[in-house]
Amino acid sequence: MSVSSLLQTTPTPVPGGEVGGTLAALPDLVPSLPGRVAVTFAIGIAVMALLARTDRLHAAAPERLPSTGWHLLITLGTMAVAASAGVVIVGVWGLSDELFAVFGDHYGPESVVRFGVSILFLIGAYTMTGLIRQLVEELTETRSSIGEHESEIAFRLGQVTLYLLALLIILSLWRVNIGGILVGAGFLGIVVGMAARQTLGALIAGFVLMFSRPFEIGDWIQVGEYEGIVTDITIVNTRVQTFDGEYVMVPNDVVSSESLVNRSRKGRLRIEVEVGVDYGSDPERAADVAKKAVSRLEVPMSVPTPQVVLKRLDDSAVVLGVRYWIDNPSARRKWRSQTAVIGAVKGALEDEGVKIPFPQRELTGRQEAGGFVLAGEGRGAETAVDDGTAGSPADEARAIEGGSDDGRAGDGMTDEERLSRGSRNGGGDGS
């Protein structure tokens, strides 16, 4: 038998060996388009159902196996099932040849070893992240200076660092040019930095807050116009629950730039209530009455003791400042203590006969003398104004009347007579 006949009779090897042959036979099993769509849909639903139950599988760890090993087994099993489902879908649609053509150059024993080592590095990174979490939790329990926010950030930084190292090692195993990737990542970082300056500012502010620690989760703070209880602190923002029941997400750059008030930092809070007493009352006696009334209450702290100071002289009262302290400050304790203090102080002052005035305004009038006089026509009005003889409105009227008589007619004629005489003269001239 010749060599040419052997070449003609030798079957062409299927890419991927037995696996490739099995995948190449899948299109013959499902030849129709509706059948392939139905198989793809069914495989997708099955994989999604499995992924939805991974949390239950992680929680159902047997007692004989270590928890870390069980979690690792579930994770690897889920990844294997998802990858197998993807390969089956590719084979159903008749794309197995294209799939193996992509990896044809690297398909061999050496590639299998590289793939196995890469999987080991990923498993090692995943296992080390669990160890980092345990170390961070132990460090948090032993040191009170490390809070929940700092421990979470430390764990996330360690996790990202481990995965980046594992990725770089895997890329070097597959002989990928890491230098080109780093250069491209540098240019990408510049572009992202220019496009997301506010987000990067919030990230940097988040790290600053992590080291400065101006507040912790559960503290009562006020940032600008927002006031409430801190519920969560992330690298990007801080979540605050207001006393109206609203959740506000404040960016960390806003938190670092605005004035911050932490009312829970020292574990106690001083509150001041102002009350005014009448000017006719003894302010020292009123202050002593108010201080005794507050000291008898249970809500304010006994140490430091309540104090009453004279603050200012108001329009209608002498203002007293009643100052007291509460422990474990919260909005509910603050308003409850203010209600109790105001009621006790008001009742005590009323019992002692100390008047608490309210703003009053008194209106009074005065009689005007002299005033502005309108000058009439004639000498009498001018004389009255110039000589200062117009001491009252009646004198001014008489001055004006005399001026008009002297200025207009010296014959004692009345206005009507002069009017009728003038009309007759006019008529005669006109005729």
C-alpha positions as CSV (number, residue, x, y, z in Angstrom):
1,M,0.0,0.0,0.0
2,S,1.4,3.4,-1.0
3,V,1.9,6.4,1.3
4,S,-0.7,8.4,-0.7
5,S,-3.3,5.7,-0.1
6,L,-2.5,5.7,3.6
7,L,-3.0,9.4,3.8
8,Q,-6.3,9.1,1.9
9,T,-7.6,6.4,4.3
10,T,-6.3,8.0,7.6
11,P,-9.2,9.9,9.3
12,T,-8.7,13.5,10.0
13,P,-8.2,14.1,13.7
14,V,-10.8,16.0,15.4
15,P,-9.6,19.1,17.3
16,G,-9.7,18.5,21.0
17,G,-9.6,14.7,20.8
18,E,-12.6,12.9,22.3
19,V,-14.1,16.0,23.8
20,G,-13.9,17.7,20.4
21,G,-15.6,14.7,18.7
22,T,-18.4,14.8,21.3
23,L,-18.9,18.5,20.8
24,A,-18.9,18.0,17.0
25,A,-21.7,15.4,17.3
26,L,-24.0,17.7,19.3
27,P,-25.3,19.6,16.2
28,D,-26.5,16.3,14.8
29,L,-28.5,15.5,18.0
30,V,-30.2,18.9,17.8
31,P,-30.4,19.8,14.1
32,S,-33.4,22.3,14.2
33,L,-33.1,25.9,15.1
34,P,-36.1,25.8,17.6
35,G,-34.5,22.8,19.3
36,R,-31.2,24.6,19.7
37,V,-32.9,27.6,21.2
38,A,-34.8,25.5,23.6
39,V,-31.7,23.6,24.7
40,T,-29.8,26.8,25.2
41,F,-32.7,28.3,27.2
42,A,-32.9,25.2,29.4
43,I,-29.2,25.1,30.1
44,G,-29.2,28.8,31.0
45,I,-32.2,28.3,33.4
46,A,-30.4,25.4,35.1
47,V,-27.2,27.3,35.6
48,M,-29.0,30.3,37.0
49,A,-30.9,28.1,39.4
50,L,-27.7,26.5,40.6
51,L,-26.0,29.9,41.0
52,A,-29.0,31.1,43.0
53,R,-28.6,28.2,45.5
54,T,-24.8,28.7,46.1
55,D,-25.5,30.6,49.3
56,R,-27.5,27.7,50.7
57,L,-24.7,25.3,49.6
58,H,-22.1,27.4,51.3
59,A,-24.2,27.5,54.5
60,A,-24.8,23.7,54.5
61,A,-21.2,22.8,55.3
62,P,-20.7,19.4,56.8
63,E,-19.1,19.1,60.2
64,R,-16.4,16.6,59.0
65,L,-14.9,19.1,56.4
66,P,-13.3,22.4,57.3
67,S,-15.4,25.4,56.3
68,T,-12.6,26.8,54.1
69,G,-12.3,23.6,52.2
70,W,-16.1,23.3,51.7
71,H,-16.4,26.9,50.4
72,L,-13.5,26.2,48.0
73,L,-15.1,23.0,46.8
74,I,-18.5,24.7,46.2
75,T,-16.8,27.6,44.4
76,L,-14.7,25.3,42.1
77,G,-17.8,23.1,41.4
78,T,-19.9,26.1,40.5
79,M,-17.2,27.4,38.1
80,A,-16.8,24.0,36.5
81,V,-20.6,23.6,36.0
82,A,-20.8,27.1,34.4
83,A,-17.8,26.4,32.1
84,S,-19.2,23.1,31.1
85,A,-22.6,24.6,30.3
86,G,-20.9,27.2,28.1
87,V,-19.0,24.6,26.2
88,V,-22.1,22.5,25.7
89,I,-24.0,25.5,24.3
90,V,-21.1,26.2,21.9
91,G,-21.2,22.6,20.7
92,V,-25.0,22.6,20.2
93,W,-24.7,25.6,17.9
94,G,-21.8,23.9,15.9
95,L,-19.1,26.3,17.0
96,S,-16.7,23.8,18.5
97,D,-14.2,24.0,15.7
98,E,-13.9,27.7,16.0
99,L,-13.5,27.3,19.8
100,F,-10.6,24.9,19.4
101,A,-9.1,26.9,16.6
102,V,-8.6,29.8,19.0
103,F,-6.7,27.6,21.4
104,G,-5.2,25.3,18.8
105,D,-1.7,26.8,18.9
106,H,-1.4,26.4,22.7
107,Y,-3.3,23.1,23.0
108,G,-1.0,20.4,24.4
109,P,0.6,19.1,27.6
110,E,2.4,22.3,28.3
111,S,-0.8,24.3,28.1
112,V,-2.5,21.8,30.5
113,V,0.3,22.3,33.0
114,R,0.0,26.1,32.7
115,F,-3.7,25.9,33.1
116,G,-3.4,23.7,36.2
117,V,-0.8,26.0,37.8
118,S,-3.1,29.0,37.1
119,I,-5.9,27.3,38.8
120,L,-3.7,26.6,41.8
121,F,-2.7,30.3,42.0
122,L,-6.3,31.4,42.0
123,I,-7.2,28.8,44.7
124,G,-4.3,30.0,46.7
125,A,-5.3,33.7,46.4
126,Y,-8.9,32.7,47.4
127,T,-7.6,30.8,50.4
128,M,-5.3,33.6,51.5
129,T,-8.1,36.1,51.5
130,G,-9.9,33.9,54.1
131,L,-6.8,33.9,56.2
132,I,-6.5,37.7,55.9
133,R,-10.1,38.1,57.1
134,Q,-9.4,36.0,60.1
135,L,-6.2,38.0,60.9
136,V,-8.1,41.3,60.6
137,E,-10.9,40.1,62.8
138,E,-8.5,38.9,65.5
139,L,-6.6,42.2,65.3
140,T,-9.9,44.1,65.6
141,E,-10.9,42.1,68.7
142,T,-7.6,42.7,70.5
143,R,-7.3,46.4,69.7
144,S,-10.2,48.8,70.4
145,S,-8.6,51.5,68.3
146,I,-9.4,49.6,65.1
147,G,-13.1,50.0,64.2
148,E,-15.4,48.2,61.9
149,H,-14.7,50.7,59.1
150,E,-10.9,50.3,59.3
151,S,-11.1,46.5,59.4
152,E,-13.3,46.3,56.3
153,I,-11.0,48.6,54.3
154,A,-7.9,46.6,55.4
155,F,-9.5,43.3,54.3
156,R,-10.6,44.7,51.0
157,L,-7.1,46.1,50.3
158,G,-5.5,42.8,51.2
159,Q,-8.0,40.9,49.0
160,V,-7.4,43.2,46.0
161,T,-3.6,43.0,46.4
162,L,-3.6,39.2,46.5
163,Y,-5.8,38.8,43.4
164,L,-3.6,41.3,41.5
165,L,-0.4,39.4,42.4
166,A,-2.1,36.1,41.3
167,L,-3.2,37.7,38.0
168,L,0.3,39.0,37.3
169,I,1.9,35.6,38.0
170,I,-0.7,33.8,35.8
171,L,-0.1,36.3,32.9
172,S,3.7,35.7,33.2
173,L,3.1,31.9,33.0
174,W,1.2,32.4,29.8
175,R,4.0,34.6,28.5
176,V,1.9,37.7,28.2
177,N,3.8,41.0,27.9
178,I,3.1,42.5,31.3
179,G,5.1,45.7,30.4
180,G,2.7,46.6,27.7
181,I,-0.3,46.0,30.0
182,L,1.2,48.2,32.6
183,V,1.8,51.0,30.1
184,G,-1.7,50.7,28.8
185,A,-3.0,50.7,32.4
186,G,-1.0,53.8,33.1
187,F,-2.6,55.7,30.2
188,L,-6.0,54.3,31.2
189,G,-5.5,55.5,34.7
190,I,-4.7,59.0,33.5
191,V,-7.9,59.1,31.4
192,V,-10.0,57.7,34.2
193,G,-8.5,60.1,36.6
194,M,-9.4,63.1,34.5
195,A,-12.9,61.8,33.8
196,A,-13.7,60.8,37.4
197,R,-12.0,63.5,39.5
198,Q,-14.9,63.7,41.9
199,T,-15.0,60.0,42.5
200,L,-11.3,59.8,43.0
201,G,-11.6,62.8,45.4
202,A,-14.2,60.8,47.4
203,L,-11.9,57.8,47.4
204,I,-9.0,59.8,48.8
205,A,-11.2,61.4,51.3
206,G,-12.4,58.0,52.3
207,F,-8.8,56.9,53.1
208,V,-8.3,60.2,55.0
209,L,-11.4,59.5,57.1
210,M,-10.2,56.0,57.7
211,F,-7.0,57.3,59.4
212,S,-8.3,60.4,61.1
213,R,-11.5,58.6,62.4
214,P,-13.6,61.6,63.2
215,F,-16.7,59.4,63.8
216,E,-17.7,55.7,64.0
217,I,-20.8,53.8,63.0
218,G,-23.6,54.6,65.4
219,D,-22.4,58.1,66.2
220,W,-24.7,61.1,66.1
221,I,-23.1,63.6,63.7
222,Q,-24.0,66.8,61.8
223,V,-22.4,67.4,58.4
224,G,-23.6,70.7,56.9
225,E,-27.4,70.6,56.8
226,Y,-27.6,66.8,57.4
227,E,-27.9,65.5,60.9
228,G,-28.4,61.9,62.0
229,I,-26.9,58.6,63.0
230,V,-24.1,57.0,60.9
231,T,-25.2,53.7,59.6
232,D,-22.4,52.8,57.2
233,I,-19.0,54.1,56.1
234,T,-17.5,53.1,52.7
235,I,-14.5,54.3,50.7
236,V,-16.7,56.5,48.5
237,N,-19.5,57.8,50.8
238,T,-21.0,57.9,54.3
239,R,-24.6,56.9,55.0
240,V,-26.5,58.8,57.6
241,Q,-30.0,58.1,58.8
242,T,-31.8,61.3,59.7
243,F,-34.3,61.7,62.5
244,D,-37.0,61.9,59.9
245,G,-36.3,58.3,58.9
246,E,-34.5,59.3,55.7
247,Y,-31.2,57.7,54.5
248,V,-28.7,60.2,53.2
249,M,-25.6,59.2,51.3
250,V,-23.0,62.0,51.8
251,P,-19.9,61.8,49.6
252,N,-16.7,61.6,51.6
253,D,-15.2,64.6,49.9
254,V,-18.2,66.6,51.2
255,V,-17.7,65.2,54.7
256,S,-14.0,66.2,54.7
257,S,-14.7,69.7,53.4
258,E,-17.8,70.6,55.5
259,S,-17.8,71.4,59.2
260,L,-18.4,68.2,61.2
261,V,-20.0,68.0,64.6
262,N,-19.9,64.7,66.5
263,R,-22.3,64.8,69.4
264,S,-21.5,61.2,70.5
265,R,-17.7,61.4,70.6
266,K,-17.3,61.9,74.4
267,G,-20.3,59.8,75.4
268,R,-22.1,62.8,76.9
269,L,-23.6,66.0,75.6
270,R,-24.3,69.4,77.2
271,I,-27.7,71.0,76.5
272,E,-28.7,74.6,77.3
273,V,-32.2,75.9,77.8
274,E,-32.9,79.6,78.0
275,V,-35.5,81.2,80.2
276,G,-36.3,84.8,80.9
277,V,-37.3,86.4,84.2
278,D,-38.9,89.8,84.8
279,Y,-36.7,92.8,85.5
280,G,-38.5,93.3,88.8
281,S,-37.4,89.8,90.0
282,D,-34.1,88.9,91.7
283,P,-32.1,87.1,89.0
284,E,-29.9,85.3,91.6
285,R,-32.9,83.9,93.3
286,A,-34.5,82.9,90.0
287,A,-31.2,81.1,89.0
288,D,-31.1,79.2,92.3
289,V,-34.8,78.1,91.9
290,A,-34.1,76.9,88.4
291,K,-31.0,75.0,89.4
292,K,-32.8,73.2,92.2
293,A,-35.6,72.2,89.9
294,V,-33.2,70.7,87.3
295,S,-31.2,68.9,90.0
296,R,-34.3,67.0,91.2
297,L,-34.8,65.4,87.7
298,E,-33.5,62.0,86.8
299,V,-32.6,62.6,83.1
300,P,-29.7,65.1,83.6
301,M,-26.4,63.8,84.9
302,S,-25.5,64.6,88.4
303,V,-21.8,64.9,87.5
304,P,-21.2,67.5,86.0
305,T,-23.9,69.2,88.0
306,P,-26.4,71.5,86.3
307,Q,-25.5,75.1,86.1
308,V,-27.6,78.3,85.6
309,V,-25.8,81.5,84.3
310,L,-27.0,85.0,83.5
311,K,-26.6,85.4,79.8
312,R,-27.9,88.8,78.7
313,L,-30.3,91.6,79.2
314,D,-33.1,91.1,76.7
315,D,-35.8,93.6,75.6
316,S,-38.4,92.4,78.2
317,A,-36.5,90.0,80.5
318,V,-33.2,88.9,82.0
319,V,-32.2,85.7,80.2
320,L,-30.9,82.8,82.2
321,G,-29.1,79.8,80.6
322,V,-29.9,76.5,82.2
323,R,-27.1,74.1,81.3
324,Y,-27.0,70.4,82.0
325,W,-25.4,67.1,80.7
326,I,-26.9,63.9,79.4
327,D,-25.0,60.6,78.9
328,N,-25.3,58.3,75.8
329,P,-26.6,61.2,73.7
330,S,-29.3,60.6,71.1
331,A,-32.0,62.7,69.6
332,R,-34.7,61.0,71.7
333,R,-32.8,61.6,75.0
334,K,-32.1,65.2,74.0
335,W,-35.7,66.1,73.3
336,R,-37.0,64.1,76.3
337,S,-34.6,65.9,78.7
338,Q,-35.4,69.4,77.2
339,T,-39.1,68.7,77.7
340,A,-38.6,67.7,81.3
341,V,-36.3,70.6,82.1
342,I,-38.5,73.3,80.6
343,G,-41.6,71.9,82.5
344,A,-39.7,71.7,85.8
345,V,-38.2,75.2,85.5
346,K,-41.5,76.8,84.5
347,G,-43.4,75.2,87.4
348,A,-40.7,76.0,90.0
349,L,-40.6,79.7,88.9
350,E,-44.3,80.0,89.0
351,D,-44.5,78.4,92.5
352,E,-41.9,80.9,93.8
353,G,-43.7,83.9,92.3
354,V,-41.0,84.7,89.7
355,K,-42.6,86.2,86.7
356,I,-41.7,84.9,83.2
357,P,-42.5,88.0,81.0
358,F,-43.4,88.0,77.4
359,P,-42.4,90.7,74.9
360,Q,-44.5,93.9,75.3
361,R,-44.5,97.1,73.4
362,E,-45.9,100.5,74.8
363,L,-47.1,103.2,72.4
364,T,-47.2,106.9,73.6
365,G,-48.0,110.2,71.9
366,R,-47.0,113.9,72.3
367,Q,-48.5,117.3,71.3
368,E,-46.8,119.2,68.5
369,A,-46.3,123.0,68.9
370,G,-45.7,125.3,66.0
371,G,-45.3,123.5,62.8
372,F,-45.1,124.3,59.1
373,V,-47.3,127.2,57.9
374,L,-48.4,127.7,54.3
375,A,-47.8,131.3,53.2
376,G,-50.9,133.0,51.6
377,E,-51.1,135.9,49.2
378,G,-50.7,139.3,50.8
379,R,-48.6,141.1,53.3
380,G,-50.4,139.9,56.4
381,A,-49.4,136.2,55.8
382,E,-45.8,137.2,55.0
383,T,-45.7,139.4,58.1
384,A,-47.1,136.6,60.3
385,V,-44.6,134.2,59.0
386,D,-41.6,136.6,59.1
387,D,-42.4,138.1,62.5
388,G,-43.2,134.8,64.1
389,T,-46.7,136.0,65.3
390,A,-48.4,132.8,64.2
391,G,-48.3,130.9,67.5
392,S,-51.3,128.7,66.8
393,P,-53.5,127.6,63.9
394,A,-56.2,130.2,64.9
395,D,-53.6,133.1,64.8
396,E,-52.3,131.9,61.5
397,A,-55.9,131.9,60.1
398,R,-56.5,135.4,61.4
399,A,-53.2,136.6,59.9
400,I,-54.0,135.2,56.5
401,E,-57.5,136.7,56.6
402,G,-56.1,140.2,57.6
403,G,-53.5,139.9,54.9
404,S,-56.1,139.2,52.2
405,D,-58.2,142.2,53.3
406,D,-55.3,144.5,53.3
407,G,-53.9,143.3,50.0
408,R,-56.9,143.1,47.9
409,A,-59.2,146.0,48.9
410,G,-59.0,149.1,51.1
411,D,-62.6,150.1,50.7
412,G,-64.2,147.4,53.0
413,M,-66.0,145.7,50.1
414,T,-66.8,142.1,50.3
415,D,-65.7,139.4,47.9
416,E,-69.1,139.1,46.3
417,E,-69.4,142.8,45.7
418,R,-66.0,143.0,44.1
419,L,-66.9,140.0,41.9
420,S,-70.1,141.5,40.7
421,R,-68.4,144.9,40.1
422,G,-65.7,143.3,38.0
423,S,-68.2,141.4,35.9
424,R,-70.1,144.6,35.2
425,N,-67.0,146.4,34.2
426,G,-66.1,143.6,31.9
427,G,-69.5,143.6,30.3
428,G,-69.3,147.4,29.7
429,D,-66.0,147.1,28.1
430,G,-67.2,144.4,25.9
431,S,-70.2,146.3,24.7
